[in-house]
Amino acid sequence: CPPQELEALLRFKASMNQSDAELKSWEGNDCCVWRGVRCDEIQMGGHVTKLDLSGLGLST
């Protein structure tokens, strides 16, 4: 995903409890393969179009 979207998602992750195991997949430069992140393209460079974090039990 584009650098500005990657940065925004990483800031969001940092605001969550570090014990949130569901965000452990949020690593690397291709946020389109992260759990709960949907992009308009599956390959690197696609824009984030949806976040589906329901049912992950996340807390701030």
HELIX and SHEET records of a PDB file:
HELIX    1   1 PRO A    3  SER A   15  1                                  13    
HELIX    2   2 ALA A   21  LEU A   23  5                                   3    
HELIX    3   3 CYS A   31  VAL A   33  5                                   3    
SHEET    1   A 2 VAL A  37  CYS A  39  0                                        
SHEET    2   A 2 VAL A  48  LEU A  51 -1                                        
END                                                                             
